[in-house]
Amino acid sequence: MLRVSLIIPALNEAASLGRLLDEVPSGLLYQLIVVDNGSTDGTAEVARASGAQVIAEPRHGYGFACAAGAASANGDILVFMDGDGSFMPAELTNLLAPLVSEQADLVLGSRMSRAGQQIVMPPHQLFGNRLFVWLLQRRFGLSITDLGPYRAIRGDLLHSLNMQEQTFGWPLEMIMKTARRQCSIVEIPITYRPRFAGQSKVGGTLRGSFLTAYRYFSVWARYVC
């Protein structure tokens, strides 16, 4: 039986996190980790009250938070999911299936491949997502439609990738390094819904959008060769 560790990086997600963790299917996980990325709203307390293991990572940055969670995870499969409620824990089984059956090393949850689904994403964020999907298709021949952060990966593979990105480019680095090793990357459709509360830290502000674009281009330049 493969052990599954679910890692949720969270910065000021107290208003969403409890409701999200209540949706996690019982009996599926070996580990439930919430990485508190320097929150000031009681995110850690909400996570503990819901039974999660809380890891403190005071250095702000999505990559820092994900890396801290991965370092504390003991599962054979590591799953990453945002803490804002935009993804559904009920779909974990679908995300894990290609890894359990050894048909994939990395599984990406695609917000773009479900027919009829409304994409609640600012136009500039959607454009950037499509741009880097196209670049990955051209450079690595990947059959993907999304860079979504809801994903599952073999634990031993992730621990061997020597991830370096500290901020929003972490998901792109994971895909690029996995592709460079010619490991199998599979995509499955997932539900994408409006976040439970608050504003996106990536596409919700001009500063967040600019910094994300900068980090993505930096990661691309670093690992494309």
ChimeraX commands (.cxc) that place a marker at each C-alpha (Angstrom):
marker #1 position 0.00,0.00,0.00 radius 0.5
marker #1 position 1.53,3.29,-1.11 radius 0.5
marker #1 position 1.67,6.01,1.51 radius 0.5
marker #1 position 0.31,9.39,0.44 radius 0.5
marker #1 position 1.40,12.71,1.93 radius 0.5
marker #1 position -0.77,15.73,1.13 radius 0.5
marker #1 position 1.10,19.04,1.39 radius 0.5
marker #1 position -0.81,22.33,1.51 radius 0.5
marker #1 position 1.27,25.54,1.49 radius 0.5
marker #1 position -0.77,28.30,3.11 radius 0.5
marker #1 position -0.32,32.00,3.70 radius 0.5
marker #1 position -3.22,33.67,5.52 radius 0.5
marker #1 position -5.80,31.07,4.49 radius 0.5
marker #1 position -7.58,30.72,7.85 radius 0.5
marker #1 position -10.93,31.65,6.28 radius 0.5
marker #1 position -10.68,28.81,3.75 radius 0.5
marker #1 position -8.51,26.11,5.28 radius 0.5
marker #1 position -10.90,24.54,7.78 radius 0.5
marker #1 position -13.61,24.04,5.19 radius 0.5
marker #1 position -11.07,22.62,2.73 radius 0.5
marker #1 position -9.59,20.15,5.22 radius 0.5
marker #1 position -13.07,18.95,6.13 radius 0.5
marker #1 position -13.36,17.75,2.51 radius 0.5
marker #1 position -10.27,15.52,2.65 radius 0.5
marker #1 position -11.40,11.88,2.24 radius 0.5
marker #1 position -10.88,9.88,5.42 radius 0.5
marker #1 position -8.53,6.90,5.37 radius 0.5
marker #1 position -6.74,7.96,2.18 radius 0.5
marker #1 position -3.75,9.84,3.56 radius 0.5
marker #1 position -0.70,8.73,5.46 radius 0.5
marker #1 position 0.20,12.35,6.20 radius 0.5
marker #1 position -1.64,15.67,6.04 radius 0.5
marker #1 position 0.79,18.59,6.17 radius 0.5
marker #1 position -0.05,22.28,6.19 radius 0.5
marker #1 position 2.93,24.59,5.76 radius 0.5
marker #1 position 2.29,27.92,7.46 radius 0.5
marker #1 position 4.23,30.38,5.33 radius 0.5
marker #1 position 4.32,33.22,7.87 radius 0.5
marker #1 position 0.58,33.71,8.31 radius 0.5
marker #1 position -0.81,36.35,10.66 radius 0.5
marker #1 position -4.47,35.26,10.68 radius 0.5
marker #1 position -4.41,32.02,12.66 radius 0.5
marker #1 position -3.89,29.68,9.71 radius 0.5
marker #1 position -1.74,27.33,11.82 radius 0.5
marker #1 position -4.37,27.08,14.56 radius 0.5
marker #1 position -7.10,26.26,12.05 radius 0.5
marker #1 position -4.90,23.56,10.50 radius 0.5
marker #1 position -4.12,21.94,13.85 radius 0.5
marker #1 position -7.78,21.99,14.84 radius 0.5
marker #1 position -8.52,20.01,11.69 radius 0.5
marker #1 position -5.90,17.39,12.54 radius 0.5
marker #1 position -3.13,18.53,10.20 radius 0.5
marker #1 position 0.57,18.43,10.96 radius 0.5
marker #1 position 1.73,22.06,10.83 radius 0.5
marker #1 position 5.18,23.00,9.55 radius 0.5
marker #1 position 6.34,26.59,10.04 radius 0.5
marker #1 position 8.22,28.18,7.14 radius 0.5
marker #1 position 8.60,31.89,7.94 radius 0.5
marker #1 position 10.44,32.71,4.71 radius 0.5
marker #1 position 7.73,33.96,2.39 radius 0.5
marker #1 position 7.67,32.19,-0.95 radius 0.5
marker #1 position 5.63,29.41,-2.52 radius 0.5
marker #1 position 8.78,27.41,-3.28 radius 0.5
marker #1 position 10.03,27.76,0.27 radius 0.5
marker #1 position 6.69,26.49,1.59 radius 0.5
marker #1 position 6.48,23.54,-0.81 radius 0.5
marker #1 position 10.08,22.54,-0.11 radius 0.5
marker #1 position 9.50,22.68,3.65 radius 0.5
marker #1 position 6.47,20.43,3.27 radius 0.5
marker #1 position 8.34,17.99,1.05 radius 0.5
marker #1 position 11.23,17.81,3.52 radius 0.5
marker #1 position 8.80,16.77,6.27 radius 0.5
marker #1 position 6.87,14.29,4.13 radius 0.5
marker #1 position 7.48,10.55,4.42 radius 0.5
marker #1 position 4.99,9.37,1.82 radius 0.5
marker #1 position 5.74,7.34,-1.28 radius 0.5
marker #1 position 3.59,9.85,-3.18 radius 0.5
marker #1 position 3.56,13.58,-2.44 radius 0.5
marker #1 position 0.50,15.61,-3.39 radius 0.5
marker #1 position 0.47,19.41,-3.51 radius 0.5
marker #1 position -2.73,21.42,-3.29 radius 0.5
marker #1 position -3.47,25.09,-2.61 radius 0.5
marker #1 position -5.19,26.02,0.63 radius 0.5
marker #1 position -7.76,28.43,-0.82 radius 0.5
marker #1 position -10.44,25.86,-1.69 radius 0.5
marker #1 position -10.14,26.19,-5.47 radius 0.5
marker #1 position -9.34,22.47,-5.80 radius 0.5
marker #1 position -11.37,19.52,-4.54 radius 0.5
marker #1 position -9.78,16.98,-2.15 radius 0.5
marker #1 position -12.47,14.51,-3.27 radius 0.5
marker #1 position -10.59,14.21,-6.58 radius 0.5
marker #1 position -7.42,12.96,-4.89 radius 0.5
marker #1 position -8.14,9.38,-5.89 radius 0.5
marker #1 position -8.24,10.34,-9.58 radius 0.5
marker #1 position -5.00,12.26,-9.25 radius 0.5
marker #1 position -3.26,9.32,-7.59 radius 0.5
marker #1 position -4.47,6.60,-9.96 radius 0.5
marker #1 position -1.73,6.93,-12.65 radius 0.5
marker #1 position 0.96,6.79,-9.96 radius 0.5
marker #1 position -0.57,3.83,-8.16 radius 0.5
marker #1 position -0.76,1.93,-11.45 radius 0.5
marker #1 position 2.84,2.96,-12.29 radius 0.5
marker #1 position 1.75,4.72,-15.47 radius 0.5
marker #1 position 3.21,8.07,-14.41 radius 0.5
marker #1 position 5.94,9.65,-12.30 radius 0.5
marker #1 position 4.24,13.06,-12.11 radius 0.5
marker #1 position 0.51,13.72,-12.45 radius 0.5
marker #1 position -0.77,17.21,-13.17 radius 0.5
marker #1 position -4.33,18.21,-12.46 radius 0.5
marker #1 position -5.55,20.20,-15.47 radius 0.5
marker #1 position -8.07,22.99,-15.04 radius 0.5
marker #1 position -8.21,23.39,-18.82 radius 0.5
marker #1 position -9.12,19.91,-20.05 radius 0.5
marker #1 position -12.56,19.48,-18.47 radius 0.5
marker #1 position -15.23,20.24,-21.06 radius 0.5
marker #1 position -17.54,23.11,-20.20 radius 0.5
marker #1 position -15.62,24.20,-17.11 radius 0.5
marker #1 position -15.48,27.95,-16.54 radius 0.5
marker #1 position -11.93,29.06,-15.80 radius 0.5
marker #1 position -12.06,31.59,-12.96 radius 0.5
marker #1 position -8.68,33.11,-13.72 radius 0.5
marker #1 position -7.70,36.69,-14.67 radius 0.5
marker #1 position -6.95,37.06,-18.41 radius 0.5
marker #1 position -3.26,37.90,-17.85 radius 0.5
marker #1 position -2.80,34.82,-15.67 radius 0.5
marker #1 position -4.55,32.64,-18.22 radius 0.5
marker #1 position -2.32,34.04,-20.98 radius 0.5
marker #1 position 0.85,33.33,-18.98 radius 0.5
marker #1 position -0.30,29.79,-18.23 radius 0.5
marker #1 position -0.97,29.12,-21.92 radius 0.5
marker #1 position 2.36,30.65,-22.95 radius 0.5
marker #1 position 4.42,28.37,-20.73 radius 0.5
marker #1 position 2.31,25.33,-21.62 radius 0.5
marker #1 position 3.13,26.07,-25.28 radius 0.5
marker #1 position 6.83,26.46,-24.48 radius 0.5
marker #1 position 6.86,23.13,-22.63 radius 0.5
marker #1 position 5.07,21.44,-25.50 radius 0.5
marker #1 position 7.60,22.79,-28.00 radius 0.5
marker #1 position 10.74,22.16,-25.96 radius 0.5
marker #1 position 9.93,18.85,-24.27 radius 0.5
marker #1 position 7.10,17.44,-26.39 radius 0.5
marker #1 position 4.75,17.31,-23.42 radius 0.5
marker #1 position 1.04,16.69,-23.96 radius 0.5
marker #1 position -0.20,19.03,-21.26 radius 0.5
marker #1 position -2.68,21.89,-21.11 radius 0.5
marker #1 position -2.02,23.43,-17.68 radius 0.5
marker #1 position 0.65,24.17,-15.09 radius 0.5
marker #1 position -1.81,23.74,-12.23 radius 0.5
marker #1 position -0.50,23.46,-8.68 radius 0.5
marker #1 position -2.75,20.49,-7.80 radius 0.5
marker #1 position -0.36,17.64,-8.60 radius 0.5
marker #1 position 1.08,14.37,-7.37 radius 0.5
marker #1 position 4.63,13.07,-7.76 radius 0.5
marker #1 position 6.67,10.07,-6.67 radius 0.5
marker #1 position 8.38,11.03,-3.44 radius 0.5
marker #1 position 11.74,9.58,-4.40 radius 0.5
marker #1 position 11.69,11.47,-7.68 radius 0.5
marker #1 position 10.92,14.82,-6.09 radius 0.5
marker #1 position 13.59,14.38,-3.44 radius 0.5
marker #1 position 16.14,13.73,-6.19 radius 0.5
marker #1 position 15.27,16.81,-8.30 radius 0.5
marker #1 position 17.26,19.26,-6.15 radius 0.5
marker #1 position 14.54,21.89,-6.36 radius 0.5
marker #1 position 15.91,25.43,-6.08 radius 0.5
marker #1 position 13.10,27.86,-6.88 radius 0.5
marker #1 position 11.91,29.76,-3.81 radius 0.5
marker #1 position 8.76,31.43,-5.10 radius 0.5
marker #1 position 6.00,30.97,-7.67 radius 0.5
marker #1 position 8.18,29.28,-10.29 radius 0.5
marker #1 position 8.41,26.08,-8.22 radius 0.5
marker #1 position 5.71,24.17,-10.18 radius 0.5
marker #1 position 7.41,25.01,-13.49 radius 0.5
marker #1 position 10.79,23.88,-12.20 radius 0.5
marker #1 position 9.27,20.56,-11.14 radius 0.5
marker #1 position 7.81,19.95,-14.60 radius 0.5
marker #1 position 10.99,20.95,-16.44 radius 0.5
marker #1 position 13.32,18.83,-14.30 radius 0.5
marker #1 position 11.00,15.83,-14.54 radius 0.5
marker #1 position 10.78,16.22,-18.32 radius 0.5
marker #1 position 14.56,16.54,-18.66 radius 0.5
marker #1 position 14.89,13.15,-16.98 radius 0.5
marker #1 position 12.39,11.74,-19.49 radius 0.5
marker #1 position 10.10,10.63,-16.70 radius 0.5
marker #1 position 6.44,10.12,-17.46 radius 0.5
marker #1 position 4.16,13.14,-16.99 radius 0.5
marker #1 position 0.42,12.52,-17.17 radius 0.5
marker #1 position -2.41,15.02,-16.99 radius 0.5
marker #1 position -5.93,14.43,-15.76 radius 0.5
marker #1 position -8.91,16.83,-15.72 radius 0.5
marker #1 position -9.85,18.34,-12.37 radius 0.5
marker #1 position -12.53,20.66,-11.08 radius 0.5
marker #1 position -11.54,24.29,-10.62 radius 0.5
marker #1 position -13.84,26.41,-8.51 radius 0.5
marker #1 position -13.71,29.93,-7.06 radius 0.5
marker #1 position -11.56,30.22,-3.95 radius 0.5
marker #1 position -13.50,30.10,-0.69 radius 0.5
marker #1 position -12.35,33.52,0.53 radius 0.5
marker #1 position -9.90,36.32,-0.13 radius 0.5
marker #1 position -7.83,37.17,-3.18 radius 0.5
marker #1 position -5.34,35.17,-5.20 radius 0.5
marker #1 position -1.71,35.92,-4.35 radius 0.5
marker #1 position -0.66,35.10,-7.92 radius 0.5
marker #1 position -3.21,36.72,-10.24 radius 0.5
marker #1 position -5.16,38.82,-7.77 radius 0.5
marker #1 position -2.74,41.77,-7.72 radius 0.5
marker #1 position -0.56,43.51,-10.28 radius 0.5
marker #1 position 2.52,42.95,-8.11 radius 0.5
marker #1 position 1.75,39.26,-7.70 radius 0.5
marker #1 position 1.22,38.84,-11.44 radius 0.5
marker #1 position 4.46,40.65,-12.29 radius 0.5
marker #1 position 6.54,38.68,-9.81 radius 0.5
marker #1 position 5.07,35.37,-10.99 radius 0.5
marker #1 position 5.86,36.19,-14.63 radius 0.5
marker #1 position 9.40,37.20,-13.69 radius 0.5
marker #1 position 10.02,34.02,-11.74 radius 0.5
marker #1 position 8.60,31.82,-14.51 radius 0.5
marker #1 position 10.88,33.39,-17.12 radius 0.5
marker #1 position 13.84,33.05,-14.73 radius 0.5
marker #1 position 13.14,29.36,-14.17 radius 0.5
marker #1 position 12.66,28.78,-17.90 radius 0.5
marker #1 position 16.00,30.42,-18.74 radius 0.5
marker #1 position 17.77,28.43,-16.01 radius 0.5
marker #1 position 16.57,24.96,-16.97 radius 0.5
marker #1 position 15.64,25.01,-20.65 radius 0.5
marker #1 position 19.07,23.84,-21.84 radius 0.5
marker link #1:1,2 radius 0.2
marker link #1:2,3 radius 0.2
marker link #1:3,4 radius 0.2
marker link #1:4,5 radius 0.2
marker link #1:5,6 radius 0.2
marker link #1:6,7 radius 0.2
marker link #1:7,8 radius 0.2
marker link #1:8,9 radius 0.2
marker link #1:9,10 radius 0.2
marker link #1:10,11 radius 0.2
marker link #1:11,12 radius 0.2
marker link #1:12,13 radius 0.2
marker link #1:13,14 radius 0.2
marker link #1:14,15 radius 0.2
marker link #1:15,16 radius 0.2
marker link #1:16,17 radius 0.2
marker link #1:17,18 radius 0.2
marker link #1:18,19 radius 0.2
marker link #1:19,20 radius 0.2
marker link #1:20,21 radius 0.2
marker link #1:21,22 radius 0.2
marker link #1:22,23 radius 0.2
marker link #1:23,24 radius 0.2
marker link #1:24,25 radius 0.2
marker link #1:25,26 radius 0.2
marker link #1:26,27 radius 0.2
marker link #1:27,28 radius 0.2
marker link #1:28,29 radius 0.2
marker link #1:29,30 radius 0.2
marker link #1:30,31 radius 0.2
marker link #1:31,32 radius 0.2
marker link #1:32,33 radius 0.2
marker link #1:33,34 radius 0.2
marker link #1:34,35 radius 0.2
marker link #1:35,36 radius 0.2
marker link #1:36,37 radius 0.2
marker link #1:37,38 radius 0.2
marker link #1:38,39 radius 0.2
marker link #1:39,40 radius 0.2
marker link #1:40,41 radius 0.2
marker link #1:41,42 radius 0.2
marker link #1:42,43 radius 0.2
marker link #1:43,44 radius 0.2
marker link #1:44,45 radius 0.2
marker link #1:45,46 radius 0.2
marker link #1:46,47 radius 0.2
marker link #1:47,48 radius 0.2
marker link #1:48,49 radius 0.2
marker link #1:49,50 radius 0.2
marker link #1:50,51 radius 0.2
marker link #1:51,52 radius 0.2
marker link #1:52,53 radius 0.2
marker link #1:53,54 radius 0.2
marker link #1:54,55 radius 0.2
marker link #1:55,56 radius 0.2
marker link #1:56,57 radius 0.2
marker link #1:57,58 radius 0.2
marker link #1:58,59 radius 0.2
marker link #1:59,60 radius 0.2
marker link #1:60,61 radius 0.2
marker link #1:61,62 radius 0.2
marker link #1:62,63 radius 0.2
marker link #1:63,64 radius 0.2
marker link #1:64,65 radius 0.2
marker link #1:65,66 radius 0.2
marker link #1:66,67 radius 0.2
marker link #1:67,68 radius 0.2
marker link #1:68,69 radius 0.2
marker link #1:69,70 radius 0.2
marker link #1:70,71 radius 0.2
marker link #1:71,72 radius 0.2
marker link #1:72,73 radius 0.2
marker link #1:73,74 radius 0.2
marker link #1:74,75 radius 0.2
marker link #1:75,76 radius 0.2
marker link #1:76,77 radius 0.2
marker link #1:77,78 radius 0.2
marker link #1:78,79 radius 0.2
marker link #1:79,80 radius 0.2
marker link #1:80,81 radius 0.2
marker link #1:81,82 radius 0.2
marker link #1:82,83 radius 0.2
marker link #1:83,84 radius 0.2
marker link #1:84,85 radius 0.2
marker link #1:85,86 radius 0.2
marker link #1:86,87 radius 0.2
marker link #1:87,88 radius 0.2
marker link #1:88,89 radius 0.2
marker link #1:89,90 radius 0.2
marker link #1:90,91 radius 0.2
marker link #1:91,92 radius 0.2
marker link #1:92,93 radius 0.2
marker link #1:93,94 radius 0.2
marker link #1:94,95 radius 0.2
marker link #1:95,96 radius 0.2
marker link #1:96,97 radius 0.2
marker link #1:97,98 radius 0.2
marker link #1:98,99 radius 0.2
marker link #1:99,100 radius 0.2
marker link #1:100,101 radius 0.2
marker link #1:101,102 radius 0.2
marker link #1:102,103 radius 0.2
marker link #1:103,104 radius 0.2
marker link #1:104,105 radius 0.2
marker link #1:105,106 radius 0.2
marker link #1:106,107 radius 0.2
marker link #1:107,108 radius 0.2
marker link #1:108,109 radius 0.2
marker link #1:109,110 radius 0.2
marker link #1:110,111 radius 0.2
marker link #1:111,112 radius 0.2
marker link #1:112,113 radius 0.2
marker link #1:113,114 radius 0.2
marker link #1:114,115 radius 0.2
marker link #1:115,116 radius 0.2
marker link #1:116,117 radius 0.2
marker link #1:117,118 radius 0.2
marker link #1:118,119 radius 0.2
marker link #1:119,120 radius 0.2
marker link #1:120,121 radius 0.2
marker link #1:121,122 radius 0.2
marker link #1:122,123 radius 0.2
marker link #1:123,124 radius 0.2
marker link #1:124,125 radius 0.2
marker link #1:125,126 radius 0.2
marker link #1:126,127 radius 0.2
marker link #1:127,128 radius 0.2
marker link #1:128,129 radius 0.2
marker link #1:129,130 radius 0.2
marker link #1:130,131 radius 0.2
marker link #1:131,132 radius 0.2
marker link #1:132,133 radius 0.2
marker link #1:133,134 radius 0.2
marker link #1:134,135 radius 0.2
marker link #1:135,136 radius 0.2
marker link #1:136,137 radius 0.2
marker link #1:137,138 radius 0.2
marker link #1:138,139 radius 0.2
marker link #1:139,140 radius 0.2
marker link #1:140,141 radius 0.2
marker link #1:141,142 radius 0.2
marker link #1:142,143 radius 0.2
marker link #1:143,144 radius 0.2
marker link #1:144,145 radius 0.2
marker link #1:145,146 radius 0.2
marker link #1:146,147 radius 0.2
marker link #1:147,148 radius 0.2
marker link #1:148,149 radius 0.2
marker link #1:149,150 radius 0.2
marker link #1:150,151 radius 0.2
marker link #1:151,152 radius 0.2
marker link #1:152,153 radius 0.2
marker link #1:153,154 radius 0.2
marker link #1:154,155 radius 0.2
marker link #1:155,156 radius 0.2
marker link #1:156,157 radius 0.2
marker link #1:157,158 radius 0.2
marker link #1:158,159 radius 0.2
marker link #1:159,160 radius 0.2
marker link #1:160,161 radius 0.2
marker link #1:161,162 radius 0.2
marker link #1:162,163 radius 0.2
marker link #1:163,164 radius 0.2
marker link #1:164,165 radius 0.2
marker link #1:165,166 radius 0.2
marker link #1:166,167 radius 0.2
marker link #1:167,168 radius 0.2
marker link #1:168,169 radius 0.2
marker link #1:169,170 radius 0.2
marker link #1:170,171 radius 0.2
marker link #1:171,172 radius 0.2
marker link #1:172,173 radius 0.2
marker link #1:173,174 radius 0.2
marker link #1:174,175 radius 0.2
marker link #1:175,176 radius 0.2
marker link #1:176,177 radius 0.2
marker link #1:177,178 radius 0.2
marker link #1:178,179 radius 0.2
marker link #1:179,180 radius 0.2
marker link #1:180,181 radius 0.2
marker link #1:181,182 radius 0.2
marker link #1:182,183 radius 0.2
marker link #1:183,184 radius 0.2
marker link #1:184,185 radius 0.2
marker link #1:185,186 radius 0.2
marker link #1:186,187 radius 0.2
marker link #1:187,188 radius 0.2
marker link #1:188,189 radius 0.2
marker link #1:189,190 radius 0.2
marker link #1:190,191 radius 0.2
marker link #1:191,192 radius 0.2
marker link #1:192,193 radius 0.2
marker link #1:193,194 radius 0.2
marker link #1:194,195 radius 0.2
marker link #1:195,196 radius 0.2
marker link #1:196,197 radius 0.2
marker link #1:197,198 radius 0.2
marker link #1:198,199 radius 0.2
marker link #1:199,200 radius 0.2
marker link #1:200,201 radius 0.2
marker link #1:201,202 radius 0.2
marker link #1:202,203 radius 0.2
marker link #1:203,204 radius 0.2
marker link #1:204,205 radius 0.2
marker link #1:205,206 radius 0.2
marker link #1:206,207 radius 0.2
marker link #1:207,208 radius 0.2
marker link #1:208,209 radius 0.2
marker link #1:209,210 radius 0.2
marker link #1:210,211 radius 0.2
marker link #1:211,212 radius 0.2
marker link #1:212,213 radius 0.2
marker link #1:213,214 radius 0.2
marker link #1:214,215 radius 0.2
marker link #1:215,216 radius 0.2
marker link #1:216,217 radius 0.2
marker link #1:217,218 radius 0.2
marker link #1:218,219 radius 0.2
marker link #1:219,220 radius 0.2
marker link #1:220,221 radius 0.2
marker link #1:221,222 radius 0.2
marker link #1:222,223 radius 0.2
marker link #1:223,224 radius 0.2
marker link #1:224,225 radius 0.2
view
